Amino acid sequence: MLSDEPLLQEMQKKLRAERRFSVLFETVVLSPQFRRQRGRDFVAATP
């Protein structure tokens, strides 16, 4: 099983229920996978 499989299933379920593209965006942005990503290897750009 992919680590993202539960997230994909949740996205499908919400999309079936609400039929709005924004539901997919919201589900991804609020997911632990997305929220934890920035802390890893993040390097701020310098001007």
mmCIF file as gemmi writes it, N, C-alpha and C atoms, coordinates in Angstrom:
data_model
loop_
_atom_site.group_PDB
_atom_site.id
_atom_site.type_symbol
_atom_site.label_atom_id
_atom_site.label_alt_id
_atom_site.label_comp_id
_atom_site.label_asym_id
_atom_site.label_entity_id
_atom_site.label_seq_id
_atom_site.pdbx_PDB_ins_code
_atom_site.Cartn_x
_atom_site.Cartn_y
_atom_site.Cartn_z
_atom_site.occupancy
_atom_site.B_iso_or_equiv
_atom_site.pdbx_formal_charge
_atom_site.auth_seq_id
_atom_site.auth_asym_id
_atom_site.pdbx_PDB_model_num
ATOM 1 N N . MET Axp A 1 ? 0.846 -1.18 0 1 0 ? 1 A 1
ATOM 2 C CA . MET Axp A 1 ? 0 0 0 1 0 ? 1 A 1
ATOM 3 C C . MET Axp A 1 ? 0.894 1.246 0 1 0 ? 1 A 1
ATOM 4 N N . LEU Axp A 2 ? 0.561 2.183 -0.834 1 0 ? 2 A 1
ATOM 5 C CA . LEU Axp A 2 ? 1.271 3.451 -0.862 1 0 ? 2 A 1
ATOM 6 C C . LEU Axp A 2 ? 0.968 4.234 0.406 1 0 ? 2 A 1
ATOM 7 N N . SER Axp A 3 ? 1.929 5.017 0.855 1 0 ? 3 A 1
ATOM 8 C CA . SER Axp A 3 ? 1.683 5.815 2.056 1 0 ? 3 A 1
ATOM 9 C C . SER Axp A 3 ? 0.605 6.871 1.816 1 0 ? 3 A 1
ATOM 10 N N . ASP Axp A 4 ? 0.4 7.225 0.556 1 0 ? 4 A 1
ATOM 11 C CA . ASP Axp A 4 ? -0.618 8.22 0.217 1 0 ? 4 A 1
ATOM 12 C C . ASP Axp A 4 ? -1.98 7.605 -0.089 1 0 ? 4 A 1
ATOM 13 N N . GLU Axp A 5 ? -2.075 6.301 -0.043 1 0 ? 5 A 1
ATOM 14 C CA . GLU Axp A 5 ? -3.332 5.628 -0.4 1 0 ? 5 A 1
ATOM 15 C C . GLU Axp A 5 ? -4.52 6.106 0.442 1 0 ? 5 A 1
ATOM 16 N N . PRO Axp A 6 ? -4.395 6.209 1.771 1 0 ? 6 A 1
ATOM 17 C CA . PRO Axp A 6 ? -5.537 6.706 2.553 1 0 ? 6 A 1
ATOM 18 C C . PRO Axp A 6 ? -5.944 8.129 2.151 1 0 ? 6 A 1
ATOM 19 N N . LEU Axp A 7 ? -4.969 8.963 1.841 1 0 ? 7 A 1
ATOM 20 C CA . LEU Axp A 7 ? -5.273 10.325 1.401 1 0 ? 7 A 1
ATOM 21 C C . LEU Axp A 7 ? -6.013 10.305 0.071 1 0 ? 7 A 1
ATOM 22 N N . LEU Axp A 8 ? -5.58 9.476 -0.848 1 0 ? 8 A 1
ATOM 23 C CA . LEU Axp A 8 ? -6.25 9.369 -2.146 1 0 ? 8 A 1
ATOM 24 C C . LEU Axp A 8 ? -7.688 8.882 -1.987 1 0 ? 8 A 1
ATOM 25 N N . GLN Axp A 9 ? -7.892 7.926 -1.089 1 0 ? 9 A 1
ATOM 26 C CA . GLN Axp A 9 ? -9.242 7.422 -0.838 1 0 ? 9 A 1
ATOM 27 C C . GLN Axp A 9 ? -10.129 8.511 -0.234 1 0 ? 9 A 1
ATOM 28 N N . GLU Axp A 10 ? -9.556 9.282 0.686 1 0 ? 10 A 1
ATOM 29 C CA . GLU Axp A 10 ? -10.311 10.384 1.297 1 0 ? 10 A 1
ATOM 30 C C . GLU Axp A 10 ? -10.688 11.425 0.238 1 0 ? 10 A 1
ATOM 31 N N . MET Axp A 11 ? -9.756 11.728 -0.661 1 0 ? 11 A 1
ATOM 32 C CA . MET Axp A 11 ? -10.021 12.694 -1.729 1 0 ? 11 A 1
ATOM 33 C C . MET Axp A 11 ? -11.156 12.212 -2.627 1 0 ? 11 A 1
ATOM 34 N N . GLN Axp A 12 ? -11.132 10.935 -2.984 1 0 ? 12 A 1
ATOM 35 C CA . GLN Axp A 12 ? -12.182 10.373 -3.834 1 0 ? 12 A 1
ATOM 36 C C . GLN Axp A 12 ? -13.543 10.449 -3.146 1 0 ? 12 A 1
ATOM 37 N N . LYS Axp A 13 ? -13.563 10.098 -1.873 1 0 ? 13 A 1
ATOM 38 C CA . LYS Axp A 13 ? -14.813 10.114 -1.107 1 0 ? 13 A 1
ATOM 39 C C . LYS Axp A 13 ? -15.393 11.53 -1.038 1 0 ? 13 A 1
ATOM 40 N N . LYS Axp A 14 ? -14.54 12.513 -0.723 1 0 ? 14 A 1
ATOM 41 C CA . LYS Axp A 14 ? -15.008 13.895 -0.616 1 0 ? 14 A 1
ATOM 42 C C . LYS Axp A 14 ? -15.451 14.438 -1.971 1 0 ? 14 A 1
ATOM 43 N N . LEU Axp A 15 ? -14.728 14.081 -3.024 1 0 ? 15 A 1
ATOM 44 C CA . LEU Axp A 15 ? -15.088 14.561 -4.357 1 0 ? 15 A 1
ATOM 45 C C . LEU Axp A 15 ? -16.442 14.001 -4.788 1 0 ? 15 A 1
ATOM 46 N N . ARG Axp A 16 ? -16.688 12.724 -4.489 1 0 ? 16 A 1
ATOM 47 C CA . ARG Axp A 16 ? -17.993 12.127 -4.813 1 0 ? 16 A 1
ATOM 48 C C . ARG Axp A 16 ? -19.123 12.844 -4.07 1 0 ? 16 A 1
ATOM 49 N N . ALA Axp A 17 ? -18.864 13.193 -2.821 1 0 ? 17 A 1
ATOM 50 C CA . ALA Axp A 17 ? -19.9 13.811 -1.992 1 0 ? 17 A 1
ATOM 51 C C . ALA Axp A 17 ? -20.144 15.277 -2.352 1 0 ? 17 A 1
ATOM 52 N N . GLU Axp A 18 ? -19.07 16.019 -2.626 1 0 ? 18 A 1
ATOM 53 C CA . GLU Axp A 18 ? -19.218 17.467 -2.801 1 0 ? 18 A 1
ATOM 54 C C . GLU Axp A 18 ? -19.085 17.947 -4.241 1 0 ? 18 A 1
ATOM 55 N N . ARG Axp A 19 ? -18.451 17.143 -5.086 1 0 ? 19 A 1
ATOM 56 C CA . ARG Axp A 19 ? -18.311 17.468 -6.519 1 0 ? 19 A 1
ATOM 57 C C . ARG Axp A 19 ? -17.747 18.86 -6.791 1 0 ? 19 A 1
ATOM 58 N N . ARG Axp A 20 ? -16.733 19.226 -5.997 1 0 ? 20 A 1
ATOM 59 C CA . ARG Axp A 20 ? -16.047 20.511 -6.201 1 0 ? 20 A 1
ATOM 60 C C . ARG Axp A 20 ? -14.545 20.253 -6.28 1 0 ? 20 A 1
ATOM 61 N N . PHE Axp A 21 ? -13.887 20.863 -7.264 1 0 ? 21 A 1
ATOM 62 C CA . PHE Axp A 21 ? -12.444 20.697 -7.402 1 0 ? 21 A 1
ATOM 63 C C . PHE Axp A 21 ? -11.718 21.202 -6.162 1 0 ? 21 A 1
ATOM 64 N N . SER Axp A 22 ? -12.239 22.244 -5.544 1 0 ? 22 A 1
ATOM 65 C CA . SER Axp A 22 ? -11.581 22.833 -4.377 1 0 ? 22 A 1
ATOM 66 C C . SER Axp A 22 ? -11.442 21.835 -3.23 1 0 ? 22 A 1
ATOM 67 N N . VAL Axp A 23 ? -12.314 20.829 -3.182 1 0 ? 23 A 1
ATOM 68 C CA . VAL Axp A 23 ? -12.227 19.784 -2.162 1 0 ? 23 A 1
ATOM 69 C C . VAL Axp A 23 ? -10.896 19.032 -2.29 1 0 ? 23 A 1
ATOM 70 N N . LEU Axp A 24 ? -10.465 18.782 -3.514 1 0 ? 24 A 1
ATOM 71 C CA . LEU Axp A 24 ? -9.193 18.09 -3.724 1 0 ? 24 A 1
ATOM 72 C C . LEU Axp A 24 ? -8.037 18.947 -3.222 1 0 ? 24 A 1
ATOM 73 N N . PHE Axp A 25 ? -8.059 20.199 -3.586 1 0 ? 25 A 1
ATOM 74 C CA . PHE Axp A 25 ? -7.015 21.129 -3.169 1 0 ? 25 A 1
ATOM 75 C C . PHE Axp A 25 ? -6.964 21.22 -1.644 1 0 ? 25 A 1
ATOM 76 N N . GLU Axp A 26 ? -8.113 21.401 -1.032 1 0 ? 26 A 1
ATOM 77 C CA . GLU Axp A 26 ? -8.205 21.526 0.421 1 0 ? 26 A 1
ATOM 78 C C . GLU Axp A 26 ? -7.694 20.267 1.121 1 0 ? 26 A 1
ATOM 79 N N . THR Axp A 27 ? -8.064 19.11 0.624 1 0 ? 27 A 1
ATOM 80 C CA . THR Axp A 27 ? -7.643 17.849 1.232 1 0 ? 27 A 1
ATOM 81 C C . THR Axp A 27 ? -6.13 17.694 1.17 1 0 ? 27 A 1
ATOM 82 N N . VAL Axp A 28 ? -5.535 18.044 0.049 1 0 ? 28 A 1
ATOM 83 C CA . VAL Axp A 28 ? -4.075 17.946 -0.091 1 0 ? 28 A 1
ATOM 84 C C . VAL Axp A 28 ? -3.381 18.925 0.848 1 0 ? 28 A 1
ATOM 85 N N . VAL Axp A 29 ? -3.819 20.17 0.847 1 0 ? 29 A 1
ATOM 86 C CA . VAL Axp A 29 ? -3.156 21.201 1.649 1 0 ? 29 A 1
ATOM 87 C C . VAL Axp A 29 ? -3.25 20.91 3.146 1 0 ? 29 A 1
ATOM 88 N N . LEU Axp A 30 ? -4.336 20.315 3.577 1 0 ? 30 A 1
ATOM 89 C CA . LEU Axp A 30 ? -4.502 20.014 5 1 0 ? 30 A 1
ATOM 90 C C . LEU Axp A 30 ? -3.919 18.662 5.403 1 0 ? 30 A 1
ATOM 91 N N . SER Axp A 31 ? -3.417 17.906 4.446 1 0 ? 31 A 1
ATOM 92 C CA . SER Axp A 31 ? -2.89 16.573 4.739 1 0 ? 31 A 1
ATOM 93 C C . SER Axp A 31 ? -1.556 16.647 5.481 1 0 ? 31 A 1
ATOM 94 N N . PRO Axp A 32 ? -1.287 15.671 6.343 1 0 ? 32 A 1
ATOM 95 C CA . PRO Axp A 32 ? 0.006 15.631 7.037 1 0 ? 32 A 1
ATOM 96 C C . PRO Axp A 32 ? 1.181 15.553 6.057 1 0 ? 32 A 1
ATOM 97 N N . GLN Axp A 33 ? 1.004 14.843 4.948 1 0 ? 33 A 1
ATOM 98 C CA . GLN Axp A 33 ? 2.073 14.714 3.965 1 0 ? 33 A 1
ATOM 99 C C . GLN Axp A 33 ? 2.489 16.086 3.436 1 0 ? 33 A 1
ATOM 100 N N . PHE Axp A 34 ? 1.534 16.926 3.161 1 0 ? 34 A 1
ATOM 101 C CA . PHE Axp A 34 ? 1.816 18.256 2.625 1 0 ? 34 A 1
ATOM 102 C C . PHE Axp A 34 ? 2.359 19.173 3.715 1 0 ? 34 A 1
ATOM 103 N N . ARG Axp A 35 ? 1.767 19.132 4.868 1 0 ? 35 A 1
ATOM 104 C CA . ARG Axp A 35 ? 2.133 20.059 5.944 1 0 ? 35 A 1
ATOM 105 C C . ARG Axp A 35 ? 3.523 19.796 6.49 1 0 ? 35 A 1
ATOM 106 N N . ARG Axp A 36 ? 3.989 18.571 6.461 1 0 ? 36 A 1
ATOM 107 C CA . ARG Axp A 36 ? 5.325 18.239 6.971 1 0 ? 36 A 1
ATOM 108 C C . ARG Axp A 36 ? 6.418 18.416 5.924 1 0 ? 36 A 1
ATOM 109 N N . GLN Axp A 37 ? 6.056 18.53 4.682 1 0 ? 37 A 1
ATOM 110 C CA . GLN Axp A 37 ? 7.018 18.56 3.584 1 0 ? 37 A 1
ATOM 111 C C . GLN Axp A 37 ? 7.967 19.748 3.655 1 0 ? 37 A 1
ATOM 112 N N . ARG Axp A 38 ? 7.495 20.914 3.977 1 0 ? 38 A 1
ATOM 113 C CA . ARG Axp A 38 ? 8.309 22.118 3.905 1 0 ? 38 A 1
ATOM 114 C C . ARG Axp A 38 ? 9.5 22.087 4.85 1 0 ? 38 A 1
ATOM 115 N N . GLY Axp A 39 ? 9.363 21.496 6.009 1 0 ? 39 A 1
ATOM 116 C CA . GLY Axp A 39 ? 10.436 21.46 6.985 1 0 ? 39 A 1
ATOM 117 C C . GLY Axp A 39 ? 11.647 20.661 6.535 1 0 ? 39 A 1
ATOM 118 N N . ARG Axp A 40 ? 11.446 19.738 5.638 1 0 ? 40 A 1
ATOM 119 C CA . ARG Axp A 40 ? 12.56 18.926 5.154 1 0 ? 40 A 1
ATOM 120 C C . ARG Axp A 40 ? 13.305 19.665 4.061 1 0 ? 40 A 1
ATOM 121 N N . ASP Axp A 41 ? 14.579 19.767 4.195 1 0 ? 41 A 1
ATOM 122 C CA . ASP Axp A 41 ? 15.451 20.306 3.149 1 0 ? 41 A 1
ATOM 123 C C . ASP Axp A 41 ? 14.998 21.661 2.622 1 0 ? 41 A 1
ATOM 124 N N . PHE Axp A 42 ? 14.327 22.445 3.44 1 0 ? 42 A 1
ATOM 125 C CA . PHE Axp A 42 ? 13.877 23.762 2.987 1 0 ? 42 A 1
ATOM 126 C C . PHE Axp A 42 ? 15.033 24.736 3.084 1 0 ? 42 A 1
ATOM 127 N N . VAL Axp A 43 ? 15.293 25.425 1.999 1 0 ? 43 A 1
ATOM 128 C CA . VAL Axp A 43 ? 16.336 26.443 1.973 1 0 ? 43 A 1
ATOM 129 C C . VAL Axp A 43 ? 15.699 27.736 1.489 1 0 ? 43 A 1
ATOM 130 N N . ALA Axp A 44 ? 15.772 28.755 2.315 1 0 ? 44 A 1
ATOM 131 C CA . ALA Axp A 44 ? 15.186 30.037 1.932 1 0 ? 44 A 1
ATOM 132 C C . ALA Axp A 44 ? 16.045 30.693 0.861 1 0 ? 44 A 1
ATOM 133 N N . ALA Axp A 45 ? 15.388 31.277 -0.099 1 0 ? 45 A 1
ATOM 134 C CA . ALA Axp A 45 ? 16.104 31.995 -1.153 1 0 ? 45 A 1
ATOM 135 C C . ALA Axp A 45 ? 16.641 33.299 -0.584 1 0 ? 45 A 1
ATOM 136 N N . THR Axp A 46 ? 17.839 33.65 -0.983 1 0 ? 46 A 1
ATOM 137 C CA . THR Axp A 46 ? 18.411 34.916 -0.538 1 0 ? 46 A 1
ATOM 138 C C . THR Axp A 46 ? 18.408 35.903 -1.694 1 0 ? 46 A 1
ATOM 139 N N . PRO Axp A 47 ? 18.105 37.158 -1.401 1 0 ? 47 A 1
ATOM 140 C CA . PRO Axp A 47 ? 18.045 38.158 -2.485 1 0 ? 47 A 1
ATOM 141 C C . PRO Axp A 47 ? 19.408 38.493 -3.055 1 0 ? 47 A 1
